[in-house]
């Protein structure tokens, strides 16, 4: 059995994966998309489907974007055989106090805007920054564009606090999994220092160097269509 559990990042929803799903279903993968319930879609926590008998070819793959890896339950993480990290991080705030202070102030400003008239402007600015170097209209429509639910707004605020407090690889990250990390070279959300931290933390945790792709002319949202096929090919070969 070949399974995928996908987790979107802060401000996203399960619709982020709509362009991914057809290729995998066509090739007999079982796909489940988690959802935090920020907007019109109800929260959904995926669980691995159990095989009746163990098979050496069984694959349980997590694909997560940005904060997504920190939003999964450790029981799901622990059973993954492969992990694909898109624009991810272990610690979001840089260790440099000056840089960390400035970014923490920006995050507090975002948190303050949630639920107030300036909320829409804050979310629009975040989407523009996430999409660079592409126009933000190319990002799949989600809660930040279509509107937050009342409970979703509280969830979004709580997850923003979680993002600010990340300081390591999440508990339950499987030490024996095969890991692919993908970062956009033009990412306007993650600093190079934060990207490097993730790779170093993974090396210490896994005991080996993970696969790391740096994609030219791509930002935080990684909108290059061919990337989906490249990732599937990696899954097939590993």
FENURLIN-V889505 format. One record per run of one state. SS is the DSSP state (helix for helix, strand for strand, loop for the rest). FROM is the first residue (numbers start at 1). TO is the last residue. If there is no record, write none. Layout:
ss-><SS & SS>
from-><FROM & FROM>
to-><TO & TO>
//
This chain:
ss-><loop & strand & loop & helix & loop & strand & loop & strand & loop & strand & loop & strand & helix & loop & helix & loop & strand & loop & helix & loop & helix & loop & helix & loop & helix & loop & helix & loop & strand & loop & helix & loop & strand & loop & helix & loop>
from-><1 & 2 & 8 & 14 & 27 & 30 & 34 & 35 & 36 & 44 & 45 & 59 & 66 & 72 & 74 & 79 & 82 & 87 & 97 & 114 & 119 & 132 & 136 & 139 & 143 & 147 & 150 & 166 & 178 & 185 & 192 & 207 & 211 & 216 & 226 & 238>
to-><1 & 7 & 13 & 26 & 29 & 33 & 34 & 35 & 43 & 44 & 58 & 65 & 71 & 73 & 78 & 81 & 86 & 96 & 113 & 118 & 131 & 135 & 138 & 142 & 146 & 149 & 165 & 177 & 184 & 191 & 206 & 210 & 215 & 225 & 237 & 238>
//
